[in-house]
Amino acid sequence: MIVDFRLYRAAFVPALLAVVTMMFSLQGVPDPLEPAVPTSGFEAGPAMAVTREIVATAPDRPPGSEGDNLVADLVAELVGEIEAGTSSEQQYESSFDGDDVGLRNVLLTLPGESDQTIVVLAARDSTHEPAAVSSAAATGVLVELAEVLAVAGHSKTYVLASTSAGSDGATGARELLDGLAGPDGVEAVVVLSQPGAAMVRRPHVVATSTGTSSAAAQLRRAADRAVETQAGLSPERDGTFGQLARLAIPGGLGEQAPLIDMGADAVAISSAGERPLEPARDREADLSVVTVGDFGRAAQAVVQAVDAAPPAPEHGPDTHLEVGGNLVPGWTLSLLALTLMLPALVAAVDATARALRRAEPFGEGVAWAASLALPAVGGLGVLYLLSFVGV
């Protein structure tokens, strides 16, 4: 027998120590933030009116197109009438479909007693027509939220932003964050994503990332609570293996995903899940005034919950899993994974040394082992490639 099983079993001792370390590193999941009693409420009617105006005047809104700019002008006009805030624009260059395009973010700043900033953003562009449930409804909800938050008492500064190129890598959201002094200058970001679907589907709180960084645990739970109380929909979470898969192959969709990877505490609220809606389910006929109202109020509740909390939302470990009411730090998972690979490595090195000493065939064994591993390694390589190119 070439493999020394006593040595193999002994090599599991570091893994046991890693498990003990993990147990002592667990952190409790923070309680959700509770919103203050709102002084004014979100109304679905005005939001739907803006949504329908967008669909009627600019159904085709690729990033940097005439339709995109028409909606930007409309948003700038509407938020410019809000006397409590200051409207501005952020212009930048990007590329879309192989062409260089000029893009713009339209911002409304509602100053508070402190410089701590809460951002609410919605992409107005789309690669298909008319994107009624997604970007058109998100923009309508954003404009109504601007009206509501402008007259609501608040201590922190609000920035409401209509961004472009949300359908092309969230370029506008990245530019917005950079323009606000990066993630350190922003306490929380609430993304309005697909808020008007008549056919509601989960998840309603999207906190996935394009990297290994995790969303702020307390902000995510505040969004769960807001959707549950305002829309009557219970939260949904990935299981342990689903969360591990997200860390192994990051591929979050939506504007919150790159922002979380940049270090911002961001979360998206969606009535239609994480995946972008198909054009056939993103028409004006697919809109629901009830859903727009429910998810608009949920977004308002999250913003006011963060505003009412003196400190920033508790993040937890930079990378973590939520298991059984606890946060498992990502570094302990890496430590456990490495120690679990140690027994196989030790046994392989020992077996190789034994085979060489006995002059037994070595190349055939290596080829056999490589052939068994090739499908799994190849599949993993394909998944990483798809993630890298944005599929």
C-alpha positions in Angstrom: 0.0 0.0 0.0 1.5 3.3 -1.1 -0.7 5.7 0.9 0.0 6.0 4.6 -3.5 6.4 6.1 -2.1 7.1 9.6 -0.3 10.1 8.1 -3.4 11.1 6.2 -5.6 11.0 9.3 -3.0 13.0 11.3 -3.1 15.7 8.7 -6.7 16.5 9.6 -5.6 17.9 13.0 -5.1 21.5 11.5 -8.7 21.3 10.1 -10.1 20.6 13.5 -8.2 23.6 14.9 -9.6 25.6 12.0 -13.2 24.6 13.0 -12.5 25.6 16.6 -11.2 28.9 15.4 -14.3 29.4 13.2 -16.6 28.7 16.2 -14.9 31.3 18.3 -15.0 33.9 15.4 -18.8 33.8 14.9 -20.6 37.1 15.2 -24.3 37.6 15.9 -26.5 38.9 13.1 -27.3 42.6 14.0 -30.9 43.5 14.6 -32.6 45.4 11.7 -32.8 49.1 11.9 -36.3 50.4 12.8 -37.6 53.3 10.7 -38.9 56.5 12.4 -42.6 57.3 11.9 -42.7 59.1 8.4 -44.0 62.6 8.3 -45.3 62.1 4.8 -46.1 59.0 2.7 -45.1 57.8 -0.7 -47.9 57.9 -3.2 -48.0 55.5 -6.2 -50.1 57.8 -8.4 -47.5 60.5 -9.2 -44.8 57.8 -9.6 -47.0 56.0 -12.1 -47.6 59.2 -14.0 -43.9 59.8 -14.5 -43.4 56.2 -15.5 -46.0 56.4 -18.2 -44.7 59.7 -19.4 -41.2 58.1 -19.8 -42.7 55.1 -21.7 -44.7 57.4 -24.0 -42.0 59.9 -24.8 -38.8 57.8 -24.8 -39.5 54.1 -25.0 -36.0 53.5 -26.5 -33.3 54.5 -24.0 -29.9 52.9 -24.7 -27.1 54.6 -22.7 -26.2 58.0 -24.2 -29.1 57.9 -26.7 -31.6 60.7 -27.5 -34.2 58.8 -25.4 -31.8 58.6 -22.4 -31.1 62.3 -22.6 -34.8 63.1 -22.9 -35.5 61.3 -19.7 -32.5 63.0 -18.0 -34.0 66.3 -19.0 -37.4 65.3 -17.6 -35.9 64.2 -14.3 -33.8 67.4 -14.1 -36.9 69.5 -14.7 -38.9 67.7 -12.0 -36.3 67.6 -9.3 -35.2 71.2 -10.1 -38.7 72.3 -8.9 -38.0 71.0 -5.4 -37.0 74.0 -3.4 -35.6 72.1 -0.4 -32.8 70.6 -2.5 -30.1 71.5 -5.0 -30.1 69.8 -8.4 -26.9 69.2 -10.4 -25.5 67.0 -13.1 -22.4 64.7 -13.4 -21.2 64.3 -16.9 -18.7 61.5 -18.0 -17.6 59.6 -21.1 -18.0 55.9 -21.7 -18.6 53.4 -24.5 -21.6 51.4 -25.5 -22.0 48.9 -28.3 -18.5 49.8 -29.5 -19.2 53.6 -29.7 -18.0 56.4 -27.5 -21.0 58.1 -25.8 -21.4 61.1 -23.4 -23.4 60.2 -20.3 -24.9 62.1 -17.4 -26.2 61.5 -14.0 -28.9 63.8 -12.7 -28.6 64.5 -8.9 -30.8 66.1 -6.3 -29.1 66.8 -2.9 -31.2 67.3 0.1 -28.8 68.7 2.8 -29.2 67.5 6.4 -27.7 68.4 9.7 -24.7 66.2 9.1 -22.5 65.3 6.1 -23.3 61.6 6.5 -24.8 60.8 3.1 -27.5 58.3 2.1 -27.8 57.7 -1.7 -31.0 56.6 -3.5 -30.3 55.8 -7.2 -32.2 54.5 -10.2 -31.0 53.7 -13.7 -33.1 55.3 -16.4 -31.6 53.6 -19.5 -32.4 50.2 -21.0 -31.3 48.0 -23.9 -34.9 47.0 -24.8 -38.2 48.9 -25.2 -40.0 50.1 -23.2 -38.5 48.8 -19.9 -41.7 50.0 -18.1 -41.4 47.7 -15.1 -37.7 48.2 -14.6 -35.9 51.5 -15.4 -39.0 53.6 -16.2 -40.8 52.6 -13.0 -37.5 53.0 -11.0 -37.2 56.6 -12.3 -40.8 57.3 -11.5 -40.4 56.0 -8.0 -37.1 58.0 -7.6 -38.9 61.3 -8.6 -41.7 60.7 -6.1 -39.3 59.7 -3.4 -37.5 63.0 -4.0 -40.8 64.9 -3.4 -41.5 62.9 -0.3 -38.1 63.0 1.3 -37.8 66.7 0.6 -40.6 67.5 3.1 -39.7 64.8 5.6 -37.6 65.6 8.5 -34.1 64.2 8.3 -30.7 64.6 9.9 -28.4 63.1 7.3 -27.8 64.4 3.8 -29.8 62.6 1.0 -28.6 62.3 -2.6 -31.1 61.1 -5.1 -29.6 60.1 -8.5 -30.9 59.2 -11.9 -28.0 57.3 -13.5 -27.2 56.2 -17.0 -25.5 53.0 -18.3 -27.2 50.8 -15.6 -27.7 48.3 -18.3 -24.0 48.4 -19.3 -22.0 47.5 -16.2 -23.5 50.1 -13.9 -21.2 52.7 -15.2 -23.3 55.6 -13.9 -23.5 54.1 -10.4 -19.7 53.8 -10.3 -19.2 57.3 -11.5 -21.7 58.6 -9.0 -19.8 56.9 -6.1 -16.5 58.2 -7.3 -17.9 61.7 -7.5 -19.2 61.5 -3.9 -15.6 60.9 -2.6 -15.9 57.1 -2.9 -17.5 54.6 -0.6 -16.1 56.3 2.5 -18.2 59.4 1.8 -21.4 57.4 1.6 -23.2 55.8 4.6 -25.6 53.7 2.6 -26.9 53.2 -1.0 -30.5 52.1 -1.8 -30.9 51.0 -5.4 -34.4 51.0 -7.0 -34.5 48.0 -9.2 -37.6 46.8 -11.2 -40.1 48.2 -8.7 -43.3 47.9 -10.7 -43.9 44.2 -11.6 -47.5 42.9 -11.5 -46.0 39.4 -11.3 -43.9 39.6 -8.2 -41.0 37.3 -7.7 -38.1 36.8 -5.3 -35.6 37.9 -4.1 -36.9 41.3 -3.2 -33.8 42.4 -1.4 -30.7 42.0 -3.6 -27.3 42.2 -1.9 -25.1 40.3 -4.2 -21.7 41.6 -5.3 -19.4 41.3 -8.3 -16.5 40.5 -5.8 -16.0 38.7 -2.6 -17.1 41.6 -0.4 -20.4 41.1 1.5 -23.2 43.6 1.9 -23.7 45.3 5.2 -25.6 42.8 7.3 -27.7 45.4 9.2 -28.6 47.3 6.0 -29.8 44.1 4.4 -31.9 43.2 7.3 -33.4 46.7 7.4 -34.4 46.3 3.8 -35.9 42.9 4.6 -37.9 44.4 7.3 -39.1 47.3 5.1 -40.3 45.0 2.3 -42.0 42.7 4.8 -43.9 45.5 6.6 -44.7 47.6 3.5 -45.4 44.9 0.9 -46.2 41.9 3.2 -43.5 39.8 1.5 -41.2 37.6 3.6 -37.5 37.7 2.9 -35.6 35.0 1.1 -32.0 34.0 1.7 -29.6 31.8 -0.2 -28.7 28.6 1.8 -25.2 27.9 3.0 -24.0 26.3 -0.2 -25.6 29.0 -2.3 -23.7 31.7 -0.3 -20.5 29.7 -0.7 -21.1 29.5 -4.5 -21.6 33.3 -4.6 -18.2 33.7 -2.9 -16.5 31.2 -5.1 -17.8 32.6 -8.4 -19.0 36.2 -7.8 -21.5 37.3 -10.3 -24.0 39.7 -8.7 -26.4 41.5 -11.0 -27.7 45.0 -10.6 -26.2 48.3 -9.7 -25.6 47.4 -6.1 -23.2 44.6 -7.1 -20.2 46.7 -8.3 -20.9 49.3 -5.5 -20.5 46.5 -2.8 -17.3 45.4 -4.5 -16.1 49.0 -4.3 -16.6 49.0 -0.6 -20.0 50.7 -0.3 -22.9 49.6 1.9 -25.5 49.0 -0.8 -28.6 47.1 -1.3 -31.2 46.9 -4.1 -35.0 46.6 -3.7 -36.8 44.8 -6.5 -40.3 43.5 -7.1 -39.0 41.1 -9.8 -35.9 39.4 -8.4 -32.3 39.8 -9.3 -32.2 38.8 -12.9 -33.2 41.5 -15.5 -36.7 41.2 -16.8 -37.3 39.8 -20.3 -38.6 42.4 -22.7 -41.9 40.5 -23.0 -42.4 41.0 -19.2 -41.2 44.6 -19.1 -44.1 46.3 -20.9 -46.5 49.0 -19.7 -49.2 46.2 -19.4 -47.0 44.5 -16.9 -47.0 47.5 -14.5 -48.8 47.4 -11.2 -49.8 50.5 -9.3 -50.0 48.4 -6.1 -46.5 47.1 -6.5 -45.1 50.6 -7.2 -46.7 51.9 -4.0 -45.5 48.9 -1.9 -41.9 49.0 -3.1 -41.7 52.8 -3.1 -42.8 52.9 0.5 -40.3 50.1 1.3 -37.5 52.2 -0.2 -38.6 55.2 1.9 -38.7 53.1 5.0 -35.1 51.9 4.4 -33.8 55.4 3.9 -35.5 56.7 7.0 -34.3 53.8 9.0 -30.7 54.5 8.2 -31.3 58.2 8.8 -32.8 57.5 12.3 -29.8 55.4 13.4 -26.9 57.6 14.7 -24.1 55.3 13.6 -23.7 53.8 10.1 -25.4 50.3 9.6 -23.3 47.6 11.2 -21.5 45.8 8.4 -20.1 42.6 10.1 -17.0 41.0 8.6 -16.0 42.3 5.2 -16.7 38.9 3.7 -19.2 36.6 5.6 -21.8 33.9 5.4 -25.0 34.1 7.4 -25.6 30.7 9.0 -28.0 29.9 11.8 -28.3 33.5 13.0 -24.6 34.0 13.0 -22.1 35.7 10.6 -19.2 33.4 9.7 -16.1 35.5 8.7 -14.8 34.7 5.3 -11.2 34.4 6.4 -12.1 31.4 8.6 -13.7 29.7 5.6 -10.5 30.2 3.7 -8.5 28.8 6.6 -10.8 25.8 6.8 -10.6 25.2 3.0 -6.8 25.3 3.1 -6.5 22.9 6.0 -9.0 20.5 4.4 -6.7 20.3 1.4 -3.7 19.6 3.6 -4.4 15.8 4.1 -4.6 15.1 0.4 -1.5 17.1 -0.2 0.5 15.3 2.5 -0.7 11.9 1.4 0.1 12.7 -2.3 3.6 13.9 -1.4 4.2 10.9 0.8 2.8 8.5 -1.8 5.0 10.0 -4.6 8.1 9.7 -2.5 7.3 6.0 -1.8 6.6 5.3 -5.5 9.9 6.9 -6.5 11.8 4.9 -3.9 10.3 1.6 -5.1 10.8 2.5 -8.8 7.1 2.0 -9.4 5.3 3.7 -12.4 4.7 7.3 -11.6 3.6 9.0 -14.8 0.6 6.8 -15.3 -0.7 7.6 -11.9 -0.4 11.3 -12.4 -2.1 11.1 -15.7 -4.9 9.1 -14.3 -5.5 11.6 -11.4 -5.3 14.5 -13.8 -7.9 12.9 -16.1 -10.3 12.6 -13.2 -9.8 16.3 -12.2 -10.0 17.7 -15.7 -13.8 17.9 -16.0 -14.2 19.7 -12.7 -11.2 22.1 -13.3 -12.4 22.8 -16.8 -16.0 23.5 -15.7 -14.7 25.9 -13.0 -12.5 27.6 -15.6 -15.5 28.2 -17.9 -17.5 29.6 -15.1 -14.7 32.0 -14.1 -14.4 33.0 -17.8 -18.1 33.7 -18.0 -18.0 35.8 -14.8 -14.9 37.7 -16.1 -16.6 38.7 -19.4 -19.8 39.7 -17.6 -22.1 36.9 -18.8 
